[in-house]
């Protein structure tokens, strides 16, 4: 539920998901490279198929973006 008390549905599309994996927090490593302006890119895990990066959904869907996607209702009263 948003700050305005309303519920919102939002769909996200992932481009190249092949499977779901579970990992332990202690298996995550800080990324070697950081991308300016991409605070939502989290730690990494490496397996035999390559690397996987965790997305921080609270940082990705920050307050400003949510306000843009779901503007407050305006009452005309």
Beta strands, then each sheet from edge to edge (+ up, - down):
strand 1: 41-47
strand 2: 50-55
sheet 1: 1+ 2-
end
